Amino acid sequence: MTDRIVLGIESSCDETGAGLVRLRGDGTVELLADAVASSVDQHARFGGVVPEIASRAHLEAMAPTVRRAFADAGLALSDVDAVAVTAGPGLAGALMVGVAAAKAYASALGVPLYGVNHLGGHVAVDTLEHGPLPQRCLAMLVSGGHTQLLLVEGIADKITQIGSTIDDAAGEAYDKVARVLDLPYPGGPPIDKQAKQGDPHAISFPRGLTGPRDAKFDFSFSGLKTAVARWVEQEQRAGREIPVADVCASFQEAVADVLTAKAVRAAREYDVDTLVISGGVAANSRLSALAAERCAEAGIALRVPRPRLCTDNGAMIAALGAHVLASGAAPSPLDLAANPGLPVDTIVVH
């Protein structure tokens, strides 16, 4: 079978992504280009993503980002054999921009359109760096909007959620704690930086949903976020200076402890020997270090894409589209609709 080129478009939140991959005849996928335009600076003063601003930014950035991807890859639109786009989950208006653009490209080029799952894309992107996934593996997605444990038994056709956050996502908790400590948005990088200078055992913050009667593989970070805020308020009322580095280190240790402990426990229970961690928080230094330590002790192979591929991007959607194309799945119809609540087990929308 000849090589095929897949264009991937991502617009579920505040990054406009266009990626190009080559699906080789042997089923492996090669990254050719990954162009991203972020509107994060426009949201910073609000302390979170404003959907209407994100949608407008996608409208303005979509065509230039796609052109940049083709220029980086040295390809022309006529080289494309299929178009993949994030159909959900995500912000409704933001998704609509990407879906409309993908429909236009697929229709104009006369190639199949695949509306795929954003969460599946975060798993598929690892194949661009580390090659094919084993037949069964566990994936942990950790970002500003998602914290999930997924059993992957087929990247193109069978992904099952076995655990999720019941309130705040891990990245969301980082943003809220950063606001309490007057650190910049998004909160992940500045908290990680401060934590490297602090004592992770200075303050004993709670580990949510870790009791014997709690759901084994679900997460909760709302209580942790509130505990940090209450501790800071208490210190301020007492007139004491806030040890920001220690607060960051202790908070980050609580997050990484729960995430890695549950991931390793799930891998053992489901008898898988490979763990993939992806999503924006996967770039966190303490999470990656503790995951490596605990996976090594448990005999589990750990796969983490490089930081640029962990955050939202078009390459991950192109990668998932390529795997779906290789599986022989039917394409999506041209009346494909965005679905903000698309469940993770719907990998491609028909």
Buried (B, 14 or more C-beta within 10 A) or exposed (E): EEEBBBBBBBBBBBBBBBBBBBBBEEEBBBBBBBBBBBBBEBBEEEBBBBBEBBBBBBBEBBEEBBEBBBEBBEBEEEBBBBBBBBBBBBBBBBBBBBBBBBBBBBEEBEBBBBBBBBBBBBBBBBBBEBEEBEEBBBBBBBBBBBBBBBBBBEBBBEBEBBBBBBBBBBBBBBBBBBBBBEBEBBBBBBBBEBBEEBEBEBBEBBBBBBEEEEEBBBBBBBBBBBBBBEBBEEBEEEEEEBBBBBBBBBBBBBBBBBBBBBBBBBBBEBEBBBBBBBBBBBBBBBBBEBBBEBBEEBEBBBBBBEEEBBBBBBBBBBBBBBBBBBBEBEBBEEEBEBBBEBEBBBBBBE
